Amino acid sequence: MTRSVLARVAEVVRDHVDKLARSSPARLALLVFAALIVLVTGLLSLPVATTDGIRTTFVDALFTAVSAVCVTGLTTVDTATHWSPFGHGVIMASIAVGGLGVMTLASILGLAVSRRIGLTQRLLMSSEKGGTRLGEVGSLVRAIVVASLVIEGLLALVLVPRFYQAGEGLASALWHGIFTSVSIFNNAGFVIIDGGLAPYVGDWWIGLPIIFGTIFGAVGFPVLLEMWRHRARPGRVSLHAKLTLSTFGILLVATAIAFAVLEWRNPETLGSLSGSERVLATLLHATTPRSSGLATLDVSEFQQSTLLTMDAMMFVGGGSASTAGGIKVTTFAVLVLGIVAEARGDRDIESFGRRIPTESVRLAVAVAFLGTTLVGVATLVLLSTTDFTLDQVVFEVISAFATCGLSTGITPHLPDVAKYVLSALMFAGRIGTVTLAAALALRSRRRVIRMPEERPLIG
């Protein structure tokens, strides 16, 4: 009798989920992310999750859960010393699930149970992974899983021996290497090494894996899949892949040059390092604004001009359908191309021999405006509830929205209301722009009657 009741309840729940998935995949994705955060918050609130066996306060457990699931890396407590091995395990699992995407996990479970991906999972994955065509969902899921495991495995193979050579025990080096590799590829920014990564500022065996792992994670799964499929003929990749790679590369080089120029003589950052160490630190900190949040230098010692530059880079973020945050590099590219086309008087916005539709431009404007509004509102709230300076608050807010995790060190000292605001901002940054893009893309209306055209004055 009990089994029959449970079966009926499960069937009703499944029907409701299927209905919601077909009517509003983005809304269901939001609900699943929220449910996962609630679960992780509960696990981190257990006494076993801390080193001293004392329950973590609700706001700190919630903040850490949101930061892990949304692969951000901002923390209100010291990750290395506050959390126990159980807590570290919960955080790492949350990072892995949040980085892959909840809908990817649902599709994996569907494959394991029924050997196929149903229409519901295809709709959800298509929504979450940037409008991927339904027929490509199955191959995309497999590519995501394979790419994640392979890249994280390769990173661990490099990091574990290096940590062991640095004096850690075999078990500690193995655990730190695996956790760090997951954090790097998923652009999470969490570090469980006591003292952080500062001792490895000039270590190329640590720095290079962070740089390359961050880039692979931030480029985006669809782009990685395309590059693998068309590895023999790179010219056949889509406009999305070309825009992502070209814009990503330009921003990476520009950030490296700006960082080197602004920090080269700063005695608290690059100025105290040797030539080789300066080069590595410059490359690493030019990459981390894409969303990794891992730093070997003290961010609080950066020049204000450097913080402003990194604000802009974090806000742009990484590639669409990636582990990175921000408004995404393709959104930025479309906006820039639109400005260039308007300045030149071109009727169409073109790139790489293709015309970009008006709908994409409108969507890019909407996403950028939403991001700017969220950052502006959160900044006002934090300025009114804390005594920190504008540059510190803006940096922290953009880092939260862009799910980057870089910090000037003010996060642990924020009042509870500010922590809740940043938690909401991290959640919005991870799911909000994706949800908006999916919702707006699915709400394209065709009207029989169109109003007369009249141009208002602009500028």
VOGU-3710 file (C-alpha; in Angstrom, 3 decimals, decimal comma):
1> mtrsvlarva> 0,000/0,000/0,000  2,805/2,393/0,961  4,699/1,657/-2,237  1,562/2,311/-4,254  1,075/5,709/-2,612  4,720/6,636/-3,123  4,503/5,559/-6,751  1,464/7,761/-7,302  3,144/10,724/-5,603  6,249/10,209/-7,718
11> evvrdhvdkl> 4,137/10,048/-10,873  2,293/13,273/-9,972  5,577/15,048/-9,234  7,082/13,793/-12,489  4,056/15,000/-14,464  4,267/18,450/-12,886  8,005/18,627/-13,573  7,487/17,587/-17,196  4,740/20,180/-17,625  6,890/22,942/-16,123
21> arssparlal> 9,873/21,850/-18,216  7,859/22,182/-21,419  6,216/25,477/-20,480  9,162/27,193/-18,763  12,496/25,314/-18,715  14,301/28,355/-17,336  11,967/28,556/-14,331  12,485/24,888/-13,530  16,244/25,314/-13,758  15,996/28,163/-11,263
31> lvfaalivlv> 13,938/26,043/-8,854  16,351/23,111/-9,075  19,333/25,383/-8,383  17,506/26,827/-5,378  16,656/23,339/-4,061  20,303/22,300/-4,405  21,415/25,362/-2,446  18,952/24,517/0,344  20,337/20,967/0,501  23,964/22,116/0,636
41> tgllslpvat> 23,129/24,731/3,270  21,647/22,011/5,438  24,716/19,798/5,057  27,115/22,645/5,865  25,039/23,511/8,936  25,794/20,111/10,489  28,399/20,033/13,294  30,370/17,383/11,382  31,002/19,933/8,613  33,270/22,081/10,810
51> tdgirttfvd> 36,666/21,361/12,352  35,590/22,348/15,869  32,250/20,517/15,753  30,262/23,720/16,314  27,378/24,501/13,982  28,053/27,216/11,438  25,642/30,145/11,565  22,851/30,000/9,003  24,005/33,058/7,067  27,571/31,722/6,700
61> alftavsavc> 26,362/28,231/5,721  23,964/29,728/3,177  26,602/32,083/1,792  29,106/29,242/1,364  26,459/27,002/-0,216  25,464/29,661/-2,743  29,096/30,446/-3,475  29,900/26,753/-4,081  26,823/25,861/-6,155  27,178/29,067/-8,174
71> vtglttvdta> 30,945/28,371/-8,546  31,954/31,785/-7,182  34,528/31,393/-4,416  33,656/34,292/-2,119  33,739/33,147/1,511  32,751/34,577/4,867  34,829/31,997/6,778  38,276/30,575/6,086  37,679/27,589/3,812  40,878/25,779/4,776
81> thwspfghgv> 40,531/25,960/8,559  36,803/26,335/9,259  35,460/23,341/7,345  36,238/19,699/8,123  37,040/17,071/5,461  33,288/16,384/5,313  32,614/20,079/4,724  35,319/20,210/2,059  33,754/17,183/0,377  30,321/18,845/0,337
91> imasiavggl> 31,826/22,010/-1,135  33,712/20,087/-3,837  30,604/18,113/-4,817  28,611/21,344/-4,956  31,234/22,914/-7,204  31,196/19,927/-9,544  27,399/19,926/-9,862  27,132/23,700/-10,122  29,871/23,863/-12,733  28,420/21,153/-14,929
101> gvmtlasilg> 24,913/22,500/-14,554  21,974/20,960/-12,778  20,279/20,034/-16,038  23,398/18,252/-17,205  23,239/16,142/-14,053  19,553/15,400/-14,688  20,379/14,280/-18,209  23,174/12,038/-16,921  20,766/10,389/-14,497  18,267/9,945/-17,314
111> lavsrriglt> 20,892/8,226/-19,418  21,849/5,936/-16,536  18,253/4,903/-15,842  16,621/4,737/-19,278  19,627/4,701/-21,618  18,240/7,774/-23,356  17,606/11,470/-22,825  13,922/12,345/-22,818  12,308/15,437/-24,310  12,133/17,110/-20,898
121> qrllmssekg> 15,869/16,815/-20,324  16,540/17,970/-23,886  14,425/21,086/-23,389  16,153/21,869/-20,095  19,623/21,311/-21,463  18,842/23,404/-24,535  17,777/26,228/-22,234  20,747/25,935/-19,904  23,415/25,522/-22,571  22,652/28,553/-24,622
131> gtrlgevgsl> 20,025/27,383/-27,069  21,684/24,149/-28,118  19,584/22,317/-30,701  17,624/19,403/-29,268  19,318/16,901/-31,533  22,736/17,890/-30,180  21,846/17,618/-26,496  22,913/13,981/-26,123  26,351/14,556/-27,634  26,742/17,765/-25,638
141> vraivvaslv> 26,026/15,958/-22,343  28,598/13,292/-23,154  31,115/15,939/-24,235  30,608/17,894/-21,003  31,161/14,840/-18,824  34,177/13,597/-20,788  35,785/17,048/-21,033  35,283/17,718/-17,328  36,710/14,397/-16,178  39,642/14,479/-18,595
151> iegllalvlv> 40,671/18,073/-17,887  40,229/17,738/-14,126  42,175/14,480/-14,226  45,052/16,067/-16,150  45,139/19,007/-13,755  45,255/16,646/-10,779  48,098/14,659/-12,364  50,181/17,847/-12,412  49,110/19,318/-9,084  49,308/16,237/-6,835
161> prfyqagegl> 53,043/15,545/-7,422  53,821/19,248/-7,042  52,031/19,517/-3,698  53,810/16,334/-2,593  57,192/17,798/-3,578  56,308/20,950/-1,617  56,346/18,897/1,585  52,758/17,705/1,980  51,995/14,109/2,875  50,738/11,808/0,145
171> asalwhgift> 47,116/11,827/1,366  47,114/15,605/1,817  48,714/16,205/-1,589  46,209/13,882/-3,257  43,204/15,578/-1,631  44,487/19,103/-2,239  45,345/18,273/-5,850  41,917/16,794/-6,618  40,003/19,589/-4,872  42,072/22,308/-6,539
181> svsifnnagf> 41,700/20,742/-9,993  37,902/20,700/-9,594  37,964/24,285/-8,349  40,162/25,436/-11,248  38,221/23,876/-14,114  34,858/24,943/-12,705  36,182/28,477/-12,128  35,087/28,175/-8,500  37,892/29,990/-6,657  37,813/27,828/-3,507
191> viidgglapy> 41,165/26,894/-1,937  41,554/24,486/0,992  45,326/24,912/1,329  46,204/26,638/4,599  47,753/29,963/3,633  46,209/29,931/0,163  48,174/30,050/-3,092  50,480/32,934/-2,123  53,479/30,607/-1,489  53,199/29,414/-5,110
201> vgdwwiglpi> 53,282/32,869/-6,736  56,378/31,954/-8,766  55,669/28,232/-9,196  55,015/27,518/-12,878  53,870/23,959/-12,081  51,004/25,476/-10,104  50,426/28,666/-12,115  50,185/27,136/-15,598  47,522/24,554/-14,635  45,469/27,366/-13,108
211> ifgtifgavg> 45,810/29,450/-16,285  44,989/26,701/-18,783  42,336/25,067/-16,591  40,593/28,415/-16,148  40,616/29,084/-19,888  39,177/25,662/-20,764  36,449/26,050/-18,149  35,593/29,631/-19,109  35,472/29,172/-22,895  32,285/27,131/-22,713
221> fpvllemwrh> 31,260/23,537/-23,374  29,631/24,161/-26,794  32,815/25,833/-28,040  34,999/22,979/-26,778  32,697/20,494/-28,513  32,825/22,446/-31,771  36,598/22,777/-31,704  36,916/19,026/-31,167  34,465/18,175/-33,943  36,076/20,532/-36,435
231> rarpgrvslh> 39,681/20,112/-35,294  40,677/19,151/-38,841  38,847/22,160/-40,348  38,790/25,002/-37,794  37,254/27,351/-40,346  33,953/25,472/-40,186  33,178/26,360/-36,580  30,121/28,518/-35,893  30,013/32,281/-35,499  29,440/31,789/-31,769
241> akltlstfgi> 32,703/29,874/-31,410  34,643/32,396/-33,483  33,269/35,355/-31,535  33,933/33,628/-28,218  37,530/32,655/-28,978  38,510/35,938/-30,641  36,931/38,174/-27,989  38,233/35,945/-25,175  41,761/36,156/-26,583  41,673/39,928/-27,108
251> llvataiafa> 40,424/40,563/-23,579  43,019/38,178/-22,139  45,908/39,985/-23,854  44,500/43,420/-22,989  44,114/42,465/-19,328  47,664/41,090/-19,149  49,127/44,283/-20,624  47,053/46,534/-18,358  47,895/44,505/-15,248  51,616/44,526/-16,021
261> vlewrnpetl> 51,681/48,271/-16,675  49,670/49,158/-13,570  51,284/46,743/-11,078  54,845/46,279/-12,352  56,384/48,712/-9,850  53,941/48,141/-6,982  56,166/46,820/-4,138  53,197/45,030/-2,549  52,451/42,972/-5,678  54,651/42,550/-8,779
271> gslsgservl> 57,355/44,958/-7,641  58,774/42,536/-5,056  59,031/39,567/-7,454  61,743/38,381/-9,845  61,305/38,674/-13,616  60,003/35,133/-14,102  57,664/35,450/-11,140  56,302/38,743/-12,482  55,503/37,178/-15,834  53,677/34,225/-14,260
281> atllhattpr> 51,744/36,391/-11,812  50,729/38,735/-14,634  49,470/35,892/-16,814  47,590/34,278/-13,925  45,902/37,477/-12,754  44,999/38,362/-16,333  43,167/35,031/-16,548  41,405/34,936/-13,175  38,966/37,817/-13,939  37,390/35,514/-16,516
291> ssglatldvs> 35,809/33,917/-13,410  38,283/31,599/-11,650  38,911/33,855/-8,641  42,207/32,129/-7,789  44,953/34,595/-6,864  48,580/34,326/-5,773  48,848/38,041/-4,913  47,010/40,038/-2,270  44,134/41,663/-4,166  43,676/44,280/-1,424
301> efqqstlltm> 47,117/45,679/-2,337  46,242/46,289/-5,994  46,211/49,847/-7,291  42,753/51,418/-7,614  43,274/51,609/-11,376  43,970/47,869/-11,402  40,820/47,152/-9,407  38,796/49,222/-11,896  40,305/47,310/-14,820  39,494/43,986/-13,177
311> dammfvgggs> 35,963/45,235/-12,426  35,400/45,626/-16,150  36,952/42,262/-17,004  34,966/40,401/-14,326  31,731/42,024/-15,479  32,276/40,707/-19,015  33,161/37,231/-17,700  33,693/34,164/-19,888  31,945/32,219/-22,621  28,269/31,320/-22,810
321> astaggikvt> 27,236/27,927/-21,371  30,542/27,763/-19,488  31,515/27,594/-15,827  32,267/31,331/-15,942  29,954/34,183/-15,006  29,465/37,773/-16,127  27,395/39,000/-19,047  29,563/36,742/-21,279  32,105/37,631/-23,964  29,675/37,079/-26,846
331> tfavlvlgiv> 27,260/39,599/-25,312  30,119/42,093/-25,074  31,206/41,318/-28,650  27,711/41,849/-30,055  27,396/45,178/-28,227  30,759/46,365/-29,556  29,912/45,228/-33,096  26,607/47,091/-32,841  28,384/50,294/-31,814  30,896/49,922/-34,659
341> aeargdrdie> 28,134/49,285/-37,200  26,218/52,348/-35,979  29,344/54,521/-36,114  30,053/53,379/-39,678  26,456/53,787/-40,772  26,086/50,124/-41,691  22,578/48,754/-42,002  23,547/45,301/-40,716  25,815/44,088/-37,925  28,276/41,641/-39,455
351> sfgrriptes> 31,149/39,492/-38,248  33,201/36,697/-39,845  31,074/36,856/-42,982  27,784/36,456/-41,120  24,964/38,887/-40,285  23,908/39,072/-36,654  20,093/39,285/-36,307  18,419/42,175/-34,505  17,002/39,772/-31,909  20,528/38,910/-30,740
361> vrlavavafl> 21,393/42,590/-30,341  18,232/43,248/-28,325  19,010/40,243/-26,137  22,586/41,440/-25,563  21,317/44,888/-24,534  18,791/43,311/-22,148  21,395/41,052/-20,508  23,914/43,890/-20,134  21,283/46,248/-18,729  20,066/43,622/-16,261
371> gttlvgvatl> 23,627/42,975/-15,088  24,344/46,685/-14,690  21,112/47,198/-12,738  21,812/44,308/-10,360  25,340/45,558/-9,712  24,121/49,124/-9,173  21,366/48,181/-6,721  23,626/45,827/-4,733  26,333/48,506/-4,560  23,869/51,024/-3,143
381> vllsttdftl> 22,712/48,533/-0,495  26,248/47,642/0,599  27,343/51,286/0,707  24,399/52,084/2,965  25,019/49,149/5,317  28,834/49,134/5,576  31,695/51,579/6,067  33,822/50,268/3,206  34,966/52,481/0,331  33,299/52,598/-3,076
391> dqvvfevisa> 36,136/50,806/-4,873  36,055/47,928/-2,357  32,276/47,569/-2,513  32,057/47,732/-6,308  34,834/45,159/-6,647  33,101/42,782/-4,227  29,685/43,251/-5,855  30,930/42,672/-9,401  32,925/39,656/-8,230  29,729/38,200/-6,741
401> fatcglstgi> 27,588/38,942/-9,818  30,243/37,583/-12,183  30,682/34,495/-9,934  34,401/35,265/-9,955  35,401/35,081/-6,296  38,218/37,626/-6,229  38,032/39,737/-3,089  39,782/42,617/-1,381  39,191/40,801/1,905  36,055/42,559/3,118
411> tphlpdvaky> 33,613/39,623/2,743  34,088/38,105/6,236  33,535/41,536/7,800  30,223/42,285/6,100  27,023/42,511/8,172  24,432/39,788/7,709  22,220/41,894/5,443  25,151/42,473/3,077  25,904/38,741/3,045  22,308/38,005/2,060
421> vlsalmfagr> 22,515/40,605/-0,710  25,715/39,086/-2,111  24,186/35,602/-1,860  21,209/36,740/-3,935  23,595/38,434/-6,372  25,684/35,269/-6,817  22,513/33,289/-7,477  21,277/35,893/-9,962  24,664/36,049/-11,644  24,771/32,281/-12,149
431> igtvtlaaal> 21,182/31,678/-13,179  19,642/35,108/-13,781  21,137/36,165/-17,092  20,771/32,645/-18,492  17,148/32,576/-17,372  16,504/36,004/-18,870  18,112/35,038/-22,165  16,123/31,815/-22,382  12,884/33,495/-21,323  13,232/36,340/-23,800
441> alrsrrrvir> 14,285/34,034/-26,613  11,175/31,906/-26,076  8,889/34,937/-25,831  9,323/36,152/-29,396  5,852/37,252/-30,506  4,453/37,553/-33,988  1,873/40,328/-34,257  -0,500/40,708/-37,179  -0,828/44,462/-36,709  2,288/46,634/-36,402
451> mpeerplig> 2,249/50,245/-35,231  3,459/53,114/-37,434  7,201/53,777/-37,193  8,514/56,993/-35,646  12,064/57,642/-34,521  12,699/59,350/-31,131  15,830/61,483/-30,668  18,743/59,428/-29,292  21,775/60,964/-27,607
//
